[in-house]
Amino acid sequence: MSMWTAIALIAIAGIASEAYRQRTKDKLSRADQESLDAINRRIDSIESELRKRVETLERIVTDRSQDLKREFDRLDKTG
C-alpha cells in the first residue's frame, strides 16, 4: 500500500466517523428537545392550576365573612 493510499483511507475514515458522530448528535438533540417540550407543557399545566388556586384564595380572603363561610362549606363538600 502506498503512502497516498493510506492517506486517502485515513481521510475517508475520518470523514465517515465525523458524519456518524454528527448524525448521532442530531438524534440526541431532537430527543432532548422533545423532553424539554414535555417538561414545559407540564410546567404550564401546573402553573395554570396554581393560578386558579391563588385566584380562589384571593377571592376567599377579600369576600365578606358570610361569603367566606359559604366558600369554606363548598370547599368542604367538594374536598
N, C-alpha and C positions, 0 to 999 in steps of 0.2 A: 504494500500500500504506500502510495507516495505521500509526501508531506501535504500537498494540496488536497488530496482526497480526505486525509484526516482532518484538515481544517474545515472542509466543507461538511463533513459528518458532524463535527463538533458544533458548527454553526446551525445546522439543521436540528440537532438535538436541543440546542438552546432555544431556538425559535419554537419548537414543539412544546417544550416544557413551559415556556412563558405563556403560550396560548392556553395550555391546560390550566395553569395557575390562574390566569385571568378569568377563564370560564367558571372555575370553581369559586372564585371570589365573587363573581356576579350572582351565582346561585345563592351563596350565603348572604349577600347583601339584600336580595329580594326576600329571603326568609326573615331576615332581621327586620326589614321594613314592614312585612305582614304582621310580625309580632308586635312591633311598635304601634301599628294601626289598631290592633285588637286591644292593646293596653289603653290607647287614647279613647277608644269607644267606651271601655269600661269606666274610665275616669269621668267621661262626660255623663254617663248614666248615674254614677254616684253623685256627681256634682248637682245634677238635676234633682235627685231625690233629697239631697241635703238642703237645697234651696226651698223646696216645698215644706220641709220640716221647719226651717227657720221662719218662713212666712207664717206658718201655723202658730209657732211660738210667739212671734211678734204680735199676731192678731190676739192671742190669748192674753198677753201682757197688757195690751192697750185697750182691751174691751172693759166695759163696766163690770162690776162684780157679779151681777145677775147673769150676764152673758158668759162670764168666766166659769160660773158653776155649771151652766148648761154644756159648755165645751168640755169640761172635765168629765161630766156624766157621759157625753157622747164618746169621748175617748175611752172611757172605762168599758163601755158596751162593745166597741169595735176592737179593743186590745185585749 
